[in-house]
Amino acid sequence: MKAENNKRLKEKKNWILLLLKKVAKLLFNRIFYVAVAILVQFGWIMMMVMRLATYSRYVDILLKLVGVVIVLWILNKEINPSYKLAWTILILVLPILGVVLYLLFGRSRIATIMQQHFEQRIEESRDYLQDRHETRERLEEMDLSAAIQSRYISDISRFPVHENTTAEYFQVGDDMFPVLVRELKQAKKYIFIEYFIINDGVMWQTILHILEKKAAEGVDVRLIYDGFGCLTTLPHKYYEELRAKGISCQVFNPFRPLLNIIQNNRDHRKLCIMDGWVGFTGGINLADEYINQKERFGHWKDTAVMLKGEAVWNMTAMFLHMWAVVSRSNESIDYEAYFPHKYHEEEFESDGFIQPFCDTPLDEEIVGENVYLNIINKAKNYVYICTPYLIIDNEMMTALCLAAKSGVDVRIMTPGIPDKKLVFLLTQSYYKQLLESGVKIYEYQPGFLHAKSFVCDDEIGVVGTINLDYRSLYLHFEDGVWIYKNRVIQDIKEDFVQTMEYCRPVELQFCLNRNIGVRMMQNIFRVFAPML
């Protein structure tokens, strides 16, 4: 009996120690103080507005009138209907809260300034980002439907289609990492790196050692990381440490405890470019879980693509645009100094057509979603999709369901172990309608699926950073690679088919058997999904 009591006492002490460690970790975490500061600001604003409303009947009436005007303005804006519905419900049901939130998180002046800077950079590079006439003609002669999709990217995203490029596809980060290290070591003139998340560990320390060495050799090494993505993974003012090592570094949109919508706009791109000749992108960030050196949410399944050749120029221009904006440089960019031909006299190999592109939240065009919709709507036989999050608007839902009902084999792969339980619950809320329309859904059982890829009809594919959720499609800076008739198309397809062996097919009965409480939560989350 005494031994049992001692065991219980020991377990209780261990539990208390664990709890204290978690509390200490929370209290010494930067994000905790940022969250408290934001909550205090929001609470103060709400308190002032509510006091004014209760103090004066006229103020209360004015706030409600402002709410009605805002609702009418929102309903007449050319934005996604899901956003309109979410904001309208919030403002009409909770007028004061809704009005305050909308006024705080409306389009900010900072976002406008950033948009102007981006437009300036894109305009000055227009002559360096033109389709080659002969490339465009060959693509149109080969496949007019594919040429139309490519033309949309060229005209709207303003990044041209290329030949004279090869691609290599990586099924997991474990395969990509040694190749990335090899290519970094071979850089002679410049290394440009832009990532959403960087975290200390085997992966980052290996890369950092190479970057230090290259910077010492005189290579132009530049790094951009996202202020929010690295909020808990890098020390405060980490850019100063990198600059001391000879690495030029900028932080995209440093996260500050201020109520402003621009904090929603993050740099979610993943780009690594060497000498304008080699370029990497995909879902893989610079952290150990992405190469399975550290276990988080089971086995981490992610994908990437390496380009070699002329198409890397698009990636280089993307980085130079971003660098000029975040560094607030007013100097014109000498684009010709970064041309791949300047450092590589050998002939470029050619394998199909490749078109890296980017999507920004600074315009009214949802390039990433439209590229995906073009693929779905033009599919004849199949569309296979990998996405960690499935939080889609009516346009995407309609396209997927219509394709499946028309006889196209539509398959979607999502994680089996989520990184965010709330988002996963929201993802599963979309299953029922898709399954009823004939879409097949698979959940990756060994762990978390972070890959973002489309492959269609053995001809067209996209690999990049763009998730099927509102944040990726509407709020974040993203990049992708549109690929046509390249050998990696078959690699992407084979990877999907092989990965299905480790997946659980989702049945309609799974959705129907969810308890009523879960379904009610999902319905509420669906309404406000654009705000999450």
GIDA-V563254 format. One record per residue. SS is DSSP state (2 for helix, 1 for strand, 0 for the rest). Layout:
ss = <SS | SS>
This chain:
ss = <0 | 2 | 2 | 2 | 2 | 2 | 2 | 2 | 2 | 2 | 2 | 2 | 2 | 2 | 2 | 2 | 2 | 2 | 2 | 2 | 2 | 2 | 2 | 2 | 2 | 2 | 2 | 0 | 0 | 2 | 2 | 2 | 2 | 2 | 2 | 2 | 2 | 2 | 2 | 2 | 2 | 2 | 2 | 2 | 2 | 2 | 2 | 2 | 2 | 2 | 2 | 2 | 2 | 2 | 2 | 0 | 2 | 2 | 2 | 2 | 2 | 2 | 2 | 2 | 2 | 2 | 2 | 2 | 2 | 2 | 2 | 2 | 2 | 2 | 2 | 0 | 0 | 0 | 0 | 0 | 2 | 2 | 2 | 2 | 2 | 2 | 2 | 2 | 2 | 2 | 2 | 2 | 2 | 0 | 2 | 2 | 2 | 2 | 2 | 2 | 2 | 2 | 2 | 2 | 0 | 0 | 0 | 0 | 2 | 2 | 2 | 2 | 2 | 2 | 2 | 2 | 2 | 2 | 2 | 2 | 2 | 2 | 2 | 2 | 0 | 2 | 2 | 2 | 0 | 0 | 0 | 0 | 2 | 2 | 2 | 2 | 2 | 2 | 2 | 2 | 2 | 2 | 0 | 2 | 2 | 2 | 2 | 2 | 2 | 2 | 2 | 2 | 2 | 2 | 2 | 2 | 2 | 0 | 0 | 0 | 0 | 1 | 0 | 0 | 1 | 1 | 1 | 1 | 1 | 1 | 0 | 0 | 2 | 2 | 2 | 2 | 2 | 2 | 2 | 2 | 2 | 2 | 2 | 2 | 2 | 0 | 0 | 0 | 0 | 1 | 1 | 1 | 1 | 1 | 1 | 0 | 0 | 1 | 0 | 0 | 0 | 2 | 2 | 2 | 2 | 2 | 2 | 2 | 2 | 2 | 2 | 2 | 2 | 2 | 2 | 2 | 0 | 0 | 0 | 1 | 1 | 1 | 1 | 1 | 1 | 1 | 0 | 0 | 0 | 0 | 0 | 0 | 0 | 0 | 0 | 0 | 0 | 2 | 2 | 2 | 2 | 2 | 2 | 2 | 0 | 0 | 0 | 1 | 1 | 1 | 1 | 1 | 0 | 0 | 0 | 0 | 0 | 0 | 0 | 0 | 2 | 2 | 2 | 2 | 0 | 0 | 1 | 0 | 0 | 0 | 1 | 1 | 1 | 1 | 0 | 0 | 0 | 1 | 1 | 1 | 1 | 1 | 0 | 0 | 0 | 1 | 0 | 2 | 2 | 2 | 2 | 0 | 0 | 0 | 0 | 0 | 0 | 1 | 1 | 1 | 1 | 0 | 0 | 1 | 1 | 1 | 1 | 1 | 1 | 0 | 0 | 2 | 2 | 2 | 2 | 2 | 2 | 2 | 2 | 2 | 2 | 2 | 2 | 2 | 2 | 2 | 0 | 0 | 0 | 0 | 0 | 0 | 0 | 0 | 2 | 2 | 2 | 2 | 0 | 2 | 2 | 2 | 0 | 0 | 0 | 0 | 0 | 0 | 0 | 0 | 0 | 0 | 1 | 1 | 1 | 1 | 1 | 1 | 1 | 0 | 0 | 0 | 0 | 0 | 0 | 0 | 2 | 2 | 2 | 2 | 2 | 2 | 2 | 2 | 2 | 2 | 2 | 2 | 0 | 0 | 0 | 1 | 1 | 1 | 1 | 1 | 0 | 0 | 0 | 1 | 0 | 0 | 0 | 2 | 2 | 2 | 2 | 2 | 2 | 2 | 2 | 2 | 2 | 2 | 2 | 0 | 0 | 0 | 1 | 1 | 1 | 1 | 1 | 1 | 1 | 0 | 0 | 0 | 0 | 0 | 2 | 2 | 2 | 2 | 2 | 2 | 2 | 2 | 0 | 0 | 2 | 2 | 2 | 2 | 2 | 2 | 0 | 0 | 0 | 1 | 1 | 1 | 1 | 1 | 0 | 0 | 1 | 1 | 1 | 0 | 0 | 0 | 1 | 1 | 1 | 1 | 0 | 0 | 0 | 1 | 1 | 1 | 1 | 1 | 0 | 0 | 0 | 1 | 0 | 2 | 2 | 2 | 2 | 2 | 2 | 0 | 1 | 1 | 1 | 1 | 1 | 1 | 1 | 1 | 0 | 0 | 0 | 2 | 2 | 2 | 2 | 2 | 2 | 2 | 2 | 2 | 2 | 2 | 2 | 2 | 2 | 2 | 1 | 1 | 1 | 0 | 0 | 2 | 2 | 2 | 2 | 2 | 0 | 0 | 0 | 2 | 2 | 2 | 2 | 2 | 2 | 2 | 2 | 2 | 2 | 2 | 2 | 0 | 2 | 2 | 2 | 0>
